[in-house]
């Protein structure tokens, strides 16, 4: 059985570990935000978001607003302008964002803030991306043809 001193020592160690982990988290958050702010590449921003620890299934509008460094009212406005951004609402009527919703918010923010698109231009760019995503099987077929051609060339060289 632990004496009072042992309990106090263990509690002190737990506090030190907790304080240390908070400082490490704060440092990582600051480093992530620096990478986030200094990079124009969307994939780097998404990686920064993942580094931040996106592990929950649903996020509130305030949490998402903090992630993308926008105000909540801006996200609500974007919902009215972009049909692909439609977060679900929970029983209480509050918006809950999934990872896909957050990815779309990051994409919209990148188009509007970094690429300097207008709302209409960003909407058209997202529509174009969606159309291109549908035609991936066509591109995949071309890649298979190229691969088979290259394989034939390698076989000829090897003979």
RAZI-V658867 format. One record per residue. N is the residue number from 1. RES is the residue in one small letter. SS is DSSP state (hx for helix, st for strand, lp for the rest). PHI is phi in whole degrees, -180 to 180 (* if undefined). OMEGA is omega in whole degrees, 0 to 359 (NA if undefined). Layout:
N,RES,SS,PHI,OMEGA  N,RES,SS,PHI,OMEGA
This chain:
1,x,lp,*,182  2,x,lp,-78,175  3,x,lp,-78,178  4,x,hx,-60,179  5,x,hx,-65,179  6,x,hx,-63,179  7,x,hx,-63,180  8,x,hx,-64,180  9,x,hx,-64,179  10,x,hx,-64,178  11,x,hx,-63,177  12,x,hx,-63,178  13,x,hx,-64,178  14,x,hx,-63,178  15,x,hx,-64,179  16,x,hx,-64,179  17,x,hx,-64,179  18,x,hx,-63,179  19,x,hx,-62,179  20,x,hx,-62,181  21,x,hx,-66,176  22,x,hx,-65,179  23,x,hx,-66,178  24,x,hx,-64,178  25,x,hx,-59,180  26,x,hx,-64,178  27,x,hx,-62,180  28,x,hx,-64,178  29,x,hx,-63,179  30,x,hx,-64,179  31,x,hx,-65,179  32,x,hx,-65,179  33,x,hx,-65,178  34,x,hx,-63,177  35,x,hx,-62,182  36,x,hx,-64,183  37,x,hx,-72,185  38,x,hx,-86,185  39,x,lp,-105,175  40,x,lp,-97,185  41,x,lp,-81,182  42,x,hx,-64,182  43,x,hx,-64,177  44,x,hx,-66,178  45,x,hx,-66,179  46,x,hx,-66,177  47,x,hx,-63,177  48,x,hx,-63,177  49,x,hx,-64,179  50,x,hx,-68,176  51,x,hx,-62,180  52,x,lp,-67,175  53,x,lp,102,176  54,x,lp,-73,182  55,x,lp,-126,180  56,x,lp,-78,177  57,x,lp,-80,183  58,x,lp,-131,179  59,x,st,-128,178  60,x,lp,-79,181  61,x,hx,-65,178  62,x,hx,-66,178  63,x,hx,-65,179  64,x,hx,-68,178  65,x,hx,-60,177  66,x,hx,-66,181  67,x,hx,-63,185  68,x,hx,-96,178  69,x,lp,58,174  70,x,lp,-130,176  71,x,lp,-82,181  72,x,hx,-62,181  73,x,hx,-66,177  74,x,hx,-68,178  75,x,hx,-63,178  76,x,hx,-65,177  77,x,hx,-65,179  78,x,hx,-60,178  79,x,hx,-61,180  80,x,hx,-77,185  81,x,hx,-94,184  82,x,lp,-118,184  83,x,lp,-71,179  84,x,lp,-78,177  85,x,lp,-103,180  86,x,lp,-137,178  87,x,lp,-68,178  88,x,st,-73,175  89,x,st,-117,179  90,x,lp,-83,183  91,x,lp,-60,181  92,x,lp,-81,179  93,x,lp,88,180  94,x,lp,-89,180  95,x,st,-70,174  96,x,st,-126,183  97,x,st,-98,174  98,x,lp,-95,179  99,x,hx,-59,179  100,x,hx,-64,177  101,x,hx,-63,180  102,x,hx,-66,176  103,x,hx,-60,179  104,x,hx,-66,178  105,x,hx,-62,178  106,x,hx,-61,180  107,x,hx,-66,179  108,x,hx,-63,180  109,x,hx,-61,179  110,x,hx,-61,181  111,x,hx,-64,184  112,x,hx,-77,187  113,x,hx,-89,185  114,x,hx,-89,181  115,x,lp,-85,178  116,x,lp,61,175  117,x,lp,-75,168  118,x,lp,-80,178  119,x,hx,-60,180  120,x,hx,-63,179  121,x,hx,-64,178  122,x,hx,-66,178  123,x,hx,-62,179  124,x,hx,-67,179  125,x,hx,-64,178  126,x,hx,-67,178  127,x,hx,-66,179  128,x,hx,-63,178  129,x,hx,-61,180  130,x,hx,-65,178  131,x,hx,-65,179  132,x,hx,-66,179  133,x,hx,-66,178  134,x,hx,-69,183  135,x,lp,-91,179  136,x,hx,-59,179  137,x,hx,-57,177  138,x,hx,-64,178  139,x,hx,-64,179  140,x,hx,-66,178  141,x,hx,-63,178  142,x,hx,-62,179  143,x,hx,-63,177  144,x,hx,-63,178  145,x,hx,-63,179  146,x,hx,-64,180  147,x,hx,-63,180  148,x,hx,-66,177  149,x,hx,-61,180  150,x,hx,-64,178  151,x,hx,-63,176  152,x,hx,-62,179  153,x,hx,-65,178  154,x,hx,-63,178  155,x,hx,-62,179  156,x,hx,-66,181  157,x,hx,-67,181  158,x,hx,-69,182  159,x,lp,-80,NA
